[in-house]
Amino acid sequence: MVRQKKYEDFAYVLDVFPASELKAQSPGIIVHRDENVIQLLGEDFFTLLEAATPKGNKPAIGTRLYIGKDVPRSILRILRRISYDDLTVNAKMILENVILKILEENEKRFVEFFNTARPLTPRMHALELIPGIGKKIAMKIIEEREIKPFESYDDLRKRCGVLDPVKALQQRILEELRNPEEKYRLFVRPPVSRESGE
């Protein structure tokens, strides 16, 4: 999958805390006393971010916010990209549920993955990286999508015996978020490089 745009337009709130807490952990980041820091998970590329928001604006955990380039938006500015290890305990606790929400609310997009996934190497197909899908089920998916593309998670479940496509995708996305050394990234933007800050 070739992706041109790498910035997120929408993200979900994982945690909110006073700017002073971030200043204590990361002195190099410029935040002001009258701001809160929010940890976010991007909707398109599952990018983990920290953003500044006015102290009076404390969005609820799990809320979907517009963080794109246009104004008005719910945040003052993006502070930095972060890794899974930078997440607070609270953010890590809500992460799985937020991923589920994204998967459920964007069913068409993720079902399309099963309709279009290709081999990664001569010996391994992208479908095989999804937990619970081995070579046998991957072949069944490929055969079935040739007959008729999948239309829903339920369609995939019934025709190919994938027990819980949403849970399987969630586990894959979590693996890509948690493991910075992951070679194959099907859904998650590659991790931030500490040297470049990119």
Beta strands, then each sheet from edge to edge (+ up, - down):
strand 1: 10-18
strand 2: 35-42
strand 3: 48-54
strand 4: 64-66
strand 5: 77-81
strand 6: 119-121
strand 7: 124-125
sheet 1: 4+ 1- 2+ 3- 5+
sheet 2: 6+ 7-
end
